[in-house]
Amino acid sequence: MTSETPARPELGNVVVGVDGSPSGRAAVLWAAGEADRRGRPLHLVHAADTDRRAIFSNAETIQAVREAGRDLLIETASAVRDLFPDLAVTKELDRQEPVAGLRAAAGHRGTIVVGNRGLGGFSALMLGSVGLGVAARAEVPVIVVRGDGDRPASGSVTAAVHGASDRGWLLVAAAEADARKAALRLVSVWNVLTHVGSVATMLDDLDEIARQRVHEIKALADLAQEFYPTLTVSHHVETGTSTPGILVEASAHTDLLVMGREHRALGVGPSLGRVAHTLLHHAHCPVEIVPPAFATRVEET
């Protein structure tokens, strides 16, 4: 298929980083629920980083790291099976550093889940390092688990959209909502200040830009409804001067916030953008980042 006709995506296997931290444990249990909803296996990955450690550590130390990683995986798998006895769970002790290990485990169709802080095997897993590294570089969707895990479910998934360029990844958000039997809410922030300052910009131009934005968001909502006819879909164009601020507030009233990752400038280097950075640090719910490459593969399937 071409980009003119996106395909209905299938949510793939769930890969989660295991590091022994409280945040990591919360991410594992959240990922188990996600895998259960999808009817997919859960793959636990502990990236022990032994290839790098071997440069400056002796054999006994490396062996101890590996044994600790195996024990952690066994304990984590047991905890998951206690809550999800019918869920297929696999384990992997990876020799690579965390970003590379998770990317390799996810392949081309999986979803990576990480916590928002780290410890142990993911010693650098603070947003800004491993968490941001995975979100910025992975070629599959990445979910950073944030927020209060005890908060009652809202029954909604929110997609942070901008316009027609979001067609490909939007269906991933719709699939997430469908798997949860939740409503899908499209939110676009209309920041008039981004269109003010040019000598050529007049009030009539702003009105036309606003109308075009509303038209594009409605077209996205119609697309999601076409692919998921039983899904409850709503769309909203919010006005304000802070796109990140409005989306952080929206995250307090939804179960999952999904957004597309920006295309890389000049085609090189990782890029998340200011809005994604803010959400990954301050959102009140898990945040899913869908990369352009994944959206393209969905459309061409």
C-alpha positions in Angstrom: 0.0 0.0 0.0 1.1 3.6 -0.4 1.1 6.3 2.1 -2.3 7.4 0.6 -3.9 4.3 2.0 -2.6 3.3 5.5 -3.0 -0.3 6.7 -4.6 -1.3 9.9 -1.7 -2.1 12.2 -1.3 -5.2 14.3 0.1 -4.5 17.8 3.2 -6.6 18.1 4.9 -8.4 21.0 5.8 -6.4 24.1 9.4 -6.1 25.2 10.2 -4.6 28.6 13.4 -3.7 30.3 14.1 -5.3 33.7 16.4 -3.5 36.0 15.3 -4.3 39.6 14.2 -0.7 40.4 10.7 0.2 41.7 10.1 2.1 38.4 11.3 -0.8 36.4 9.0 -3.2 38.3 6.0 -0.9 37.7 6.9 -0.9 34.0 7.1 -4.7 33.9 3.6 -5.1 35.4 2.2 -2.4 33.2 3.8 -4.1 30.2 2.3 -7.4 31.3 -1.1 -5.9 31.2 -0.4 -4.5 27.8 0.7 -7.9 26.5 -2.3 -9.5 28.0 -4.6 -7.0 26.2 -2.9 -7.6 22.9 -2.9 -11.4 23.3 0.8 -11.3 22.7 3.8 -12.7 24.6 5.8 -10.6 27.1 9.5 -10.6 26.6 11.6 -9.6 29.6 15.1 -8.2 28.8 17.9 -7.5 31.3 20.7 -5.8 29.5 23.7 -6.6 31.7 26.2 -4.7 29.5 28.8 -7.4 30.1 30.5 -6.7 26.7 31.5 -3.3 27.9 32.1 -4.3 31.5 34.5 -7.0 30.4 37.0 -4.3 29.3 37.7 -3.2 32.9 36.3 -6.1 35.0 37.6 -9.5 35.8 35.9 -12.8 34.9 34.5 -13.3 38.4 32.8 -9.9 38.4 31.3 -10.6 35.0 30.0 -14.0 36.1 28.5 -12.4 39.2 26.7 -9.8 37.1 25.3 -12.5 34.8 24.1 -14.6 37.7 22.4 -11.6 39.4 20.7 -10.8 36.0 19.4 -14.4 35.7 18.1 -14.3 39.2 16.3 -11.0 38.6 14.7 -12.3 35.4 13.5 -15.5 37.2 12.0 -13.4 40.1 10.4 -11.0 37.7 8.9 -13.7 35.5 7.4 -15.3 38.6 5.9 -12.1 39.8 4.3 -11.6 36.3 2.9 -15.1 36.2 1.3 -14.6 39.7 -0.8 -11.8 38.2 -1.2 -13.1 34.7 -1.1 -16.9 34.8 -2.1 -17.4 31.2 0.4 -14.9 29.7 3.3 -16.3 27.7 6.5 -14.9 29.3 10.0 -15.2 27.9 13.3 -14.1 29.4 16.6 -12.8 27.9 19.9 -11.9 29.5 21.5 -9.6 27.0 25.2 -8.8 26.8 24.8 -5.4 25.2 24.1 -2.0 26.7 20.4 -1.3 27.4 19.5 0.8 24.3 21.0 -1.7 21.9 19.7 -4.7 23.8 16.1 -3.5 23.8 16.2 -2.4 20.2 17.5 -5.8 19.1 14.9 -7.7 21.2 12.0 -5.7 19.7 12.9 -6.4 16.1 10.8 -4.7 13.6 7.3 -5.2 15.0 7.5 -5.2 18.8 6.8 -2.4 21.3 9.4 -1.5 23.9 8.3 -0.6 27.4 10.7 1.1 29.9 10.3 2.7 33.3 11.0 6.4 33.9 13.9 5.7 36.3 16.5 3.0 36.5 18.8 1.0 38.7 21.2 -1.9 38.4 21.5 -3.3 34.9 19.9 -0.1 33.6 21.9 2.1 35.9 21.6 5.1 33.6 17.9 4.8 33.0 16.9 8.3 33.9 15.1 10.2 31.2 17.8 12.0 29.3 20.0 8.9 29.0 18.7 5.3 28.3 15.0 6.1 28.4 15.4 9.0 26.0 17.9 7.1 24.0 15.4 4.3 23.3 12.6 6.7 22.6 14.8 8.7 20.2 16.5 5.8 18.4 14.1 2.8 18.3 12.4 1.9 15.0 9.4 0.6 16.9 7.0 2.2 19.4 8.4 3.0 22.8 6.2 3.4 25.9 7.7 5.2 28.9 5.6 4.2 32.0 4.8 7.3 34.0 2.1 8.4 36.4 0.3 6.8 39.3 -0.3 3.1 38.7 -3.1 3.0 41.2 -5.1 5.8 39.4 -8.5 4.5 38.2 -8.7 3.9 34.5 -10.2 6.7 32.5 -11.3 4.5 29.6 -9.6 6.7 27.0 -6.5 6.9 24.9 -5.3 10.3 23.8 -3.5 11.0 20.5 -1.5 14.2 20.4 -1.9 15.2 16.7 -0.8 18.1 14.6 -2.3 17.5 11.1 -2.4 15.4 8.0 1.2 14.2 8.5 0.0 12.1 11.5 -2.0 9.7 9.4 0.4 6.7 9.6 1.0 6.6 13.3 -2.5 7.6 14.3 -3.8 4.1 13.6 -1.3 2.8 16.2 -3.1 5.0 18.8 -6.5 3.7 17.4 -5.3 0.1 17.8 -4.2 0.8 21.4 -7.7 2.2 22.2 -9.4 -0.7 20.4 -7.3 -3.2 22.4 -8.4 -1.5 25.7 -12.0 -1.1 24.6 -11.5 2.5 25.3 -12.4 5.8 23.6 -9.9 7.5 21.3 -9.5 11.3 21.8 -7.5 13.3 19.3 -6.1 16.5 20.7 -4.4 19.2 18.7 -3.1 22.4 20.2 -3.7 25.6 18.2 -1.0 28.1 19.2 -1.7 31.3 17.4 1.7 32.7 18.5 3.5 30.4 16.1 1.8 32.1 13.2 2.2 35.7 14.4 5.2 37.8 13.6 5.4 37.6 9.8 4.5 40.8 8.0 2.5 38.8 5.6 0.3 37.2 8.3 -3.1 38.9 8.5 -6.1 38.0 10.6 -7.8 36.4 7.6 -4.8 34.2 7.2 -5.0 33.1 10.8 -8.7 32.2 10.4 -7.9 30.2 7.3 -5.1 28.4 9.1 -7.4 27.6 12.0 -10.1 26.2 9.7 -7.5 24.1 7.9 -6.3 22.7 11.3 -9.8 21.7 12.3 -10.5 20.2 8.9 -7.3 18.1 9.1 -8.0 16.9 12.7 -11.6 15.9 11.7 -10.2 13.9 8.7 -7.8 12.1 11.1 -10.8 11.2 13.4 -12.7 10.0 10.4 -9.8 7.8 9.3 -9.6 6.2 12.8 -13.4 5.6 12.7 -13.2 4.0 9.2 -10.6 1.5 10.4 -12.3 0.9 13.8 -16.0 1.4 13.3 -16.9 0.4 16.8 -14.4 2.8 18.4 -15.7 5.9 20.0 -13.6 8.8 18.5 -13.6 12.4 19.4 -11.4 15.3 18.2 -10.6 18.6 19.9 -8.5 21.6 18.8 -7.3 23.4 22.0 -6.1 26.9 22.0 -3.2 28.1 24.1 0.4 29.4 24.1 2.0 26.2 25.5 1.5 23.0 23.6 3.5 20.9 26.1 1.6 22.4 29.0 -1.8 21.6 27.5 -0.8 18.0 26.7 0.7 17.4 30.1 -2.7 18.5 31.5 -4.5 16.2 29.1 -2.3 13.3 30.3 -3.9 13.6 33.7 -7.3 12.4 32.3 -6.3 9.5 30.0 -4.8 6.0 30.3 -2.2 6.4 27.5 -0.9 9.4 25.5 0.4 8.5 22.0 2.3 10.8 19.8 4.5 10.5 16.7 8.2 11.1 16.8 9.5 13.9 14.6 11.4 13.2 11.4 15.1 13.7 11.9 16.5 17.0 10.7 18.4 16.4 7.5 17.7 12.7 8.0 20.5 12.2 10.6 20.6 12.0 14.4 17.9 11.2 16.9 15.1 13.7 17.3 12.3 13.8 19.9 11.4 17.4 19.9 10.5 19.8 22.7 7.0 18.5 23.2 8.0 14.9 23.5 10.8 15.7 25.9 8.4 17.6 28.2 5.8 14.8 28.1 8.4 12.1 28.9 9.5 14.1 31.9 6.2 15.4 33.2 3.2 13.4 31.9 0.7 11.9 34.4 0.3 8.7 32.4 2.4 6.4 30.2 3.6 8.0 27.0 3.9 6.1 23.7 6.3 7.5 21.0 5.8 6.1 17.5 8.7 6.6 15.1 8.3 7.7 11.5 10.0 4.5 10.2 7.4 2.3 12.0 4.5 4.3 10.6 5.9 3.9 7.1 6.3 0.2 7.5 2.7 -0.1 8.7 1.5 1.8 5.6 3.6 -0.4 3.2 2.6 -3.8 4.8 
